Amino acid sequence: MTAEELKQIFGRAVPDRGKLQEIRLRAGKPVLVFMDGREYMVGREGLLEPDADLSPVLADPALIREILGIFSRHSLYAFEDEIRQGFLTIEGGHRVGIAGKAVTEGSGLRTIRDISSLNIRLAHEKPGCGDPVLPWLYENGRLQNTLILSPPGAGKTTLLRDVVRQVSNGNRYGPGLQTAVVDERSELGACFKGVPQCDLGMRTDVMDGCPKALGMVMMIRSMAPGAVAVDEIGDREDLEALRYVMKCGCRILATVHGSSPEDLKKKPVLAEMVREGMFSRYVALSRRLGPGTVEAVCDGELRLLAGKGCQNEESGAGSPETEGKGGGFGSMKYIGILMMAGALAAGGFWAADQWKEKLELLLLFRQMMFYLKGQILYANATLPEAFREVGGRYAEGRSGFLKEPGAFFLRVAERLEEQGDVPFPVIWKEEAERFPPGFPLEAGDHKNLLALGENLGYAHKDMQERTLLFYLEETDGSIGFLKREMESRTKLYRCLGMAAGLFLMVVMA
């Protein structure tokens, strides 16, 4: 198989190149493509399902070397700096991930030799995809500090790229701004020999391949921008750099992993940003209607401005009046007082126990997802097999609400086996909404569970792993929050319950 022959096969197999996202070549393995949210093998006449009996096209080492030579213009030495980062950026903004024999020098990586795997990720620009949110990013003609958040593969980088372009060029809501892009992973600008291959606007300067925190400070000092854009913030150094940028009077456009603005409060560094009011706009994306679905635009206090879901829900849990105006007769009155006091005290203990149940449930889900990850990645189990194994293991010997997660996995496994024509995300969503009344799963944690099903059903194992890791990260945040709050709140609820009971006895006696 030669590169030219593979090109001709692709011409027949994939007529619409615009939908193509990834091409994976592994020595001695089938050529795989990822498009429209699904993984396919490449046959000589067309695309094949991963479990097809037909013979796929195999990638041999000679083909990989030939393709790599074409991408590097037969001079890998010229791309040595990029190879050390594990990828090449080629003309057009496409990125080629590589894997093979790592050659180390001291504690660092010198180069990669005997390259045996290529992951060709095709760059896609979507001019105009920022139009729906752009009106909400300005106030009185001034760009607002904006944080875009989404799960992996939901379009946050694509949206940020188009917003940067429109901010730089100017638009109906505000004048063009001198814009600095710090592109640590070469994803925003997709620079080739220092020149951005993606359109980031006429007033945009790009610092490519530079660590975010360092790059932000450098661009402020050297290019005097009016706005700074950066992808995937999250650590302490990023926070300090953002503070520096804002003190200089610059606007910030940034992205972060997350499913809703409220989830930011569960991550220490991001929660600090929210408390300080560093961002006055939050844009939440999902894959619900395809990548780039805008779920909500919120202001700096997480109040909903547009969309449908990320507003803080203020429960109208007012305290109903329980005033009793006389009418008691003798001992019956005091019996009633004691019963009401006991009920209030018991309510305090019940409220405390709710926190314990929520923590136990999340810890159980976390264990199950770790086990599921091992079944998929290392045991090479199919999804029905993996869910049946995990569900059976964690349903056995448990009772009450702790038995429900295992039963949920078993229901999913059964439907996957019996209803093969029904998409996995549909099955997952329907079964996740069948938890019994009173099931101690918070709305945000239930939302994370639903989001897990959007990407887990793909045959693409890398996407499955990223999806599970993202869910585990979100769950760890919830667990940490519950552990920190449980001890203090448990004591508070119990004391308040007992105090309210005693107060009622004194007042009504």
C-alpha positions in Angstrom: 0.0 0.0 0.0 1.3 3.4 -1.0 0.2 6.9 0.0 -1.2 7.5 -3.5 -3.2 4.3 -3.4 -4.6 5.3 0.1 -5.5 8.7 -1.3 -7.5 7.2 -4.1 -9.3 4.9 -1.6 -10.2 7.9 0.5 -11.5 9.6 -2.5 -14.0 6.8 -3.0 -14.7 6.1 0.7 -15.1 9.6 2.0 -16.6 11.9 -0.6 -17.5 14.6 1.9 -14.1 15.6 3.5 -15.7 18.3 5.6 -17.1 15.8 8.0 -13.8 14.0 8.5 -12.2 14.6 11.9 -9.4 12.1 12.4 -7.4 9.5 10.5 -5.5 7.0 12.5 -2.7 4.8 11.1 -1.0 2.1 13.3 1.6 -0.3 11.9 -0.1 -3.6 11.1 -3.5 -2.4 12.1 -6.6 -1.3 10.1 -6.8 2.4 9.0 -9.4 4.1 11.1 -11.3 7.3 10.5 -13.5 9.3 12.9 -16.3 11.3 11.5 -19.9 12.3 12.4 -19.2 11.2 16.0 -18.4 7.6 14.9 -15.4 5.5 14.2 -15.0 3.5 10.9 -12.5 1.2 9.4 -11.4 1.9 5.8 -12.1 -0.7 3.2 -10.9 -0.6 -0.4 -14.3 0.4 -1.6 -15.8 2.3 1.3 -16.1 2.7 5.1 -16.7 -0.3 7.3 -18.2 -0.7 10.7 -15.6 -1.6 13.3 -17.0 -5.1 13.7 -17.5 -5.8 10.0 -16.3 -9.1 8.6 -14.9 -7.6 5.5 -11.2 -7.0 5.2 -10.0 -3.4 6.0 -7.0 -1.6 4.6 -4.0 -2.2 6.8 -1.3 0.4 7.5 2.2 -1.0 7.2 5.4 0.7 8.5 6.5 1.6 5.0 3.2 3.5 4.5 3.6 5.4 7.7 7.2 6.4 6.9 6.1 7.6 3.4 3.2 9.7 4.8 5.4 11.1 7.5 8.0 12.0 4.9 5.4 13.9 2.8 4.2 15.8 5.8 7.8 16.8 6.9 8.9 17.4 3.2 11.4 14.6 3.8 13.2 16.5 6.5 12.2 15.3 9.9 15.2 17.2 11.3 13.5 20.5 10.5 10.5 19.5 12.7 12.6 18.2 15.6 11.3 20.8 18.0 7.7 19.9 17.2 8.4 16.1 17.3 9.6 16.5 20.9 6.1 17.7 21.7 4.6 14.6 20.1 3.1 16.2 17.0 3.6 18.0 13.7 1.6 21.0 12.5 1.3 21.0 8.7 0.1 23.5 6.2 -3.6 24.1 6.5 -3.5 23.9 10.3 -3.8 20.1 10.5 -2.0 18.4 13.3 -0.3 15.0 13.1 0.2 13.2 16.4 3.0 10.7 16.5 4.0 7.8 18.7 7.0 5.4 18.6 10.4 5.0 20.3 11.1 7.8 22.7 14.7 8.9 22.9 15.4 10.7 26.2 18.2 13.0 27.3 18.6 13.6 31.0 15.0 14.1 32.3 13.7 15.4 29.0 12.6 14.0 25.7 15.2 14.4 22.9 13.1 13.0 19.9 10.8 10.2 18.8 12.2 7.5 16.4 10.8 4.4 14.8 7.4 6.1 14.5 4.7 3.5 14.3 1.5 5.5 14.8 0.0 8.6 13.3 -3.1 10.5 14.3 -4.0 13.0 11.7 -6.4 15.6 13.1 -8.0 17.8 10.5 -8.5 21.4 11.4 -12.0 22.8 10.9 -12.9 26.5 10.9 -16.5 27.5 11.3 -16.7 31.2 10.5 -19.8 32.7 12.1 -20.3 30.0 14.8 -19.8 32.8 17.4 -22.7 34.9 16.0 -25.3 33.5 18.5 -23.3 34.4 21.6 -21.6 37.5 20.4 -24.4 40.0 21.4 -24.1 38.7 25.0 -20.3 39.2 25.2 -20.5 43.0 24.9 -22.0 45.6 27.3 -22.3 49.2 26.2 -19.9 48.5 23.3 -17.2 47.0 25.6 -16.1 43.4 25.4 -16.6 41.5 28.7 -14.2 39.0 30.2 -15.6 35.7 29.0 -15.0 32.1 29.9 -16.3 29.3 27.5 -16.7 25.9 29.1 -17.7 22.5 27.7 -16.9 18.8 28.0 -14.3 17.4 25.6 -15.2 17.6 22.0 -18.1 20.0 22.4 -16.6 22.9 20.4 -15.2 25.3 22.9 -11.9 25.8 21.0 -13.8 26.3 17.7 -16.1 28.9 19.3 -13.2 30.7 20.9 -11.4 30.9 17.5 -14.3 32.5 15.8 -15.0 34.9 18.7 -11.3 36.0 18.5 -11.6 36.6 14.8 -14.7 38.8 15.2 -13.3 40.7 18.2 -10.1 41.4 16.3 -11.8 42.5 13.1 -14.6 44.4 14.9 -18.3 43.8 14.7 -21.6 45.5 15.1 -21.3 45.3 18.9 -17.8 46.8 19.4 -14.8 48.1 17.5 -11.8 45.9 16.5 -9.3 45.3 19.3 -5.6 44.5 19.2 -5.8 40.8 20.2 -3.1 38.5 21.6 -3.5 34.7 21.4 -1.4 32.5 23.6 -1.6 29.2 21.7 0.3 26.7 23.9 -0.9 23.6 22.0 -1.1 25.2 18.5 -4.9 24.5 18.4 -6.3 28.1 18.1 -4.1 29.4 15.3 -2.6 26.2 14.0 0.6 28.0 13.1 2.8 26.6 10.3 6.3 28.1 10.4 5.0 30.8 12.7 2.1 31.8 10.5 -1.4 31.1 11.7 -3.3 28.9 9.3 -6.6 29.7 10.9 -8.2 33.1 10.5 -7.9 34.9 13.8 -8.6 38.4 12.5 -6.6 41.3 11.2 -5.4 42.7 14.6 -4.3 39.4 16.1 -0.8 38.4 17.2 -0.1 34.8 18.1 2.5 33.4 20.5 2.7 29.7 19.4 3.8 26.8 21.6 4.4 28.9 24.7 3.2 28.0 28.2 0.0 29.9 28.9 1.0 31.8 32.0 4.4 32.9 30.6 2.9 33.8 27.2 0.2 36.0 28.7 2.7 38.1 30.6 5.1 38.3 27.5 2.3 39.4 25.2 1.1 42.1 27.6 4.7 43.5 27.8 5.5 43.3 24.1 2.4 43.7 22.0 0.1 46.0 24.2 -3.1 44.1 23.3 -6.6 45.2 24.2 -7.7 41.5 24.6 -5.9 38.3 25.4 -7.2 34.8 24.4 -6.1 31.5 25.8 -7.3 28.0 25.7 -8.0 25.6 28.6 -7.0 27.4 31.8 -7.0 25.7 35.1 -3.9 25.8 37.3 -2.6 28.3 39.9 -0.1 29.9 37.4 -2.9 30.6 35.0 -4.9 32.3 37.7 -2.0 34.6 38.6 -1.3 35.5 35.0 -5.0 36.3 34.4 -4.9 38.6 37.4 -1.9 40.4 35.9 -3.7 40.7 32.5 -6.8 42.2 34.1 -4.8 44.6 36.2 -3.4 45.9 32.9 -6.9 46.7 31.7 -7.0 43.9 29.1 -10.1 41.8 28.3 -9.9 38.1 28.7 -11.3 35.3 26.4 -10.6 31.8 27.7 -11.9 28.3 27.8 -12.0 25.5 30.4 -13.3 22.0 30.8 -16.7 21.8 32.4 -20.4 21.1 31.9 -22.0 24.1 33.5 -20.8 27.3 35.3 -21.9 25.9 38.7 -19.4 23.1 38.2 -16.6 25.7 38.4 -17.3 26.1 42.1 -16.2 22.5 42.8 -12.6 23.1 41.5 -10.5 25.2 43.9 -8.7 27.4 41.4 -11.7 28.0 39.2 -13.9 28.6 42.2 -11.5 31.3 43.3 -12.0 33.0 39.9 -15.8 32.9 40.3 -15.6 34.4 43.8 -13.4 37.2 42.6 -15.7 38.0 39.7 -12.8 37.7 37.2 -15.3 36.8 34.4 -18.5 38.7 33.7 -19.7 36.2 31.1 -19.9 32.4 31.1 -20.8 30.4 27.9 -21.7 26.8 28.4 -21.6 24.4 25.5 -22.6 20.7 25.0 -23.0 18.1 22.3 -26.7 17.7 22.8 -27.6 18.9 19.3 -24.1 18.4 18.0 -20.8 20.0 18.9 -21.1 23.7 19.8 -24.7 23.5 21.2 -25.0 26.7 23.3 -26.7 25.6 26.5 -26.5 28.9 28.4 -24.9 32.3 28.7 -24.6 33.6 32.3 -23.4 36.8 33.8 -20.6 37.1 36.4 -23.0 36.0 39.2 -24.1 33.0 37.2 -27.5 34.4 36.4 -29.0 33.2 33.2 -28.9 35.7 30.3 -29.7 33.4 27.4 -30.1 29.7 26.8 -31.7 27.1 29.0 -30.0 25.8 32.0 -27.1 27.2 33.9 -28.8 29.7 36.1 -28.5 29.3 39.8 -31.7 27.8 41.1 -33.0 29.7 44.0 -35.4 27.4 45.8 -38.2 29.1 47.3 -37.8 27.2 50.4 -39.3 29.6 52.7 -40.2 28.4 56.2 -43.9 27.8 56.5 -45.6 29.2 59.5 -46.4 26.6 62.0 -48.2 28.9 64.5 -50.7 27.3 66.8 -53.1 29.7 68.4 -54.4 28.1 71.5 -57.2 25.5 71.7 -55.1 22.8 73.3 -56.8 20.8 76.0 -54.7 19.6 79.0 -52.3 16.8 78.4 -53.1 16.6 74.7 -51.6 20.0 74.3 -48.3 18.9 75.8 -48.2 15.6 74.0 -48.6 17.6 70.7 -45.8 19.9 71.7 -43.5 17.0 72.5 -44.3 15.3 69.2 -43.6 18.5 67.2 -40.4 19.1 69.1 -39.3 15.5 68.4 -40.2 15.9 64.7 -38.0 19.0 64.5 -35.1 17.3 66.2 -35.5 14.3 63.9 -35.6 16.6 60.9 -32.2 17.9 61.8 -30.7 14.4 62.0 -32.5 13.5 58.7 -31.0 16.5 56.9 -27.5 15.5 58.2 -27.9 12.0 57.0 -28.8 13.2 53.5 -25.2 14.6 53.1 -23.8 11.2 54.1 -26.0 9.4 51.5 -25.0 11.7 48.7 -21.3 11.1 49.5 -21.7 7.3 49.7 -23.5 7.4 46.3 -20.9 9.4 44.5 -18.1 7.3 45.9 -19.9 4.2 44.6 -20.4 5.7 41.1 -16.7 6.7 41.1 -15.6 3.1 41.9 -17.9 1.8 39.2 -16.5 4.1 36.5 -13.0 3.1 37.4 -13.9 -0.5 37.0 -15.8 0.2 33.7 -12.7 2.0 32.4 -10.6 -1.0 33.0 -13.1 -3.3 31.4 -13.2 -1.2 28.2 -9.6 -0.3 27.8 -7.7 -3.3 29.2 -10.2 -6.3 29.1 -11.3 -5.2 25.6 -14.9 -5.9 26.7 -17.8 -4.7 24.5 -20.1 -2.1 26.1 -22.8 -4.6 26.9 -20.2 -7.0 28.4 -18.6 -4.2 30.4 -21.8 -2.8 31.8 -23.1 -6.3 32.7 -19.8 -7.1 34.5 -19.7 -3.9 36.5 -23.5 -3.8 37.2 -23.5 -7.4 38.5 -20.5 -6.8 40.7 -21.9 -3.6 42.3 -25.6 -4.6 42.6 -24.8 -7.8 44.5 -25.0 -7.6 48.2 -26.3 -4.0 48.3 -29.7 -2.7 49.3 -31.6 0.6 49.2 -30.3 3.4 47.1 -26.8 1.8 46.9 -28.2 -1.0 44.9 -29.7 1.3 42.2 -26.4 2.2 40.4 -25.6 -1.5 39.7 -29.2 -2.1 38.6 -28.9 0.9 36.3 -25.8 -0.6 34.6 -27.6 -3.9 34.2 -30.6 -2.3 32.6 -28.3 -0.5 30.1 -26.5 -3.8 29.3 -29.8 -5.6 28.7 -31.1 -2.9 26.4 -27.9 -2.7 24.4 -28.1 -6.5 23.8 -31.8 -6.5 22.9 -32.2 -3.1 21.2 -29.1 -2.9 19.0 -30.8 -0.4 16.7 -31.3 2.2 19.5 -28.3 4.6 19.9 -26.4 4.3 23.1 -26.9 7.9 24.3 -30.7 7.4 24.0 -30.6 4.2 26.1 -28.3 5.8 28.7 -30.5 8.9 29.0 -33.7 7.0 29.4 -32.3 4.7 32.0 -30.6 7.5 33.9 -33.9 9.2 34.3 -35.5 6.1 35.8 -33.9 6.5 39.2 -36.6 6.2 42.0 -38.0 9.3 43.8 -35.8 10.5 46.5 -32.6 9.1 44.9 -29.9 11.1 46.6 -28.2 12.4 43.4 -27.8 16.2 43.1 -29.0 17.9 39.9 -25.5 18.8 38.9 -24.2 15.3 39.5 -27.1 13.8 37.6 -26.3 16.2 34.7 -22.7 15.0 34.7 -24.0 11.4 34.5 -26.2 12.3 31.5 -23.3 14.0 29.8 -21.2 10.9 30.2 -23.6 9.0 27.9 -23.2 11.5 25.1 -19.7 10.3 24.2 -19.3 7.0 25.9 -21.1 5.0 23.2 -18.6 5.8 20.5 -16.4 3.0 19.3 -13.4 5.3 19.5 -11.6 4.2 22.7 -9.7 7.4 23.1 -12.9 9.3 23.2 -14.4 6.8 25.7 -11.3 7.2 27.9 -11.4 11.0 27.8 -15.1 10.9 28.6 -14.7 8.7 31.6 -11.7 10.7 32.9 -13.7 13.9 32.5 -16.6 12.4 34.5 -14.2 11.2 37.2 -12.7 14.7 37.4 -16.1 16.2 37.9 -17.1 13.6 40.4 -13.9 14.1 42.4 -14.8 17.8 42.6 -18.3 17.0 44.0 -16.8 14.4 46.4 -14.3 17.0 47.7 -17.0 19.6 48.2 -19.2 17.1 50.1 -16.4 16.0 52.4 -15.4 19.6 53.2 -19.0 20.6 54.0 -20.4 17.4 55.5 -18.8 17.6 58.9 -19.7 21.2 59.6 -23.2 21.0 58.2 -24.0 17.7 59.9 -23.3 19.3 63.3 -25.2 22.4 62.3 -28.3 20.5 61.2 -28.4 18.3 64.3 -27.9 21.2 66.6 -30.5 23.4 64.8 -33.0 20.5 64.9 -32.6 20.0 68.6 -32.6 23.7 69.4 -35.7 24.3 67.4 -37.5 21.5 69.3 -36.5 23.0 72.7 -37.5 26.5 71.6 -40.9 25.2 70.5 -41.4 23.5 73.8 -40.5 26.7 75.8 -42.7 29.0 73.6 -45.8 26.8 73.5 -45.7 25.3 77.0 
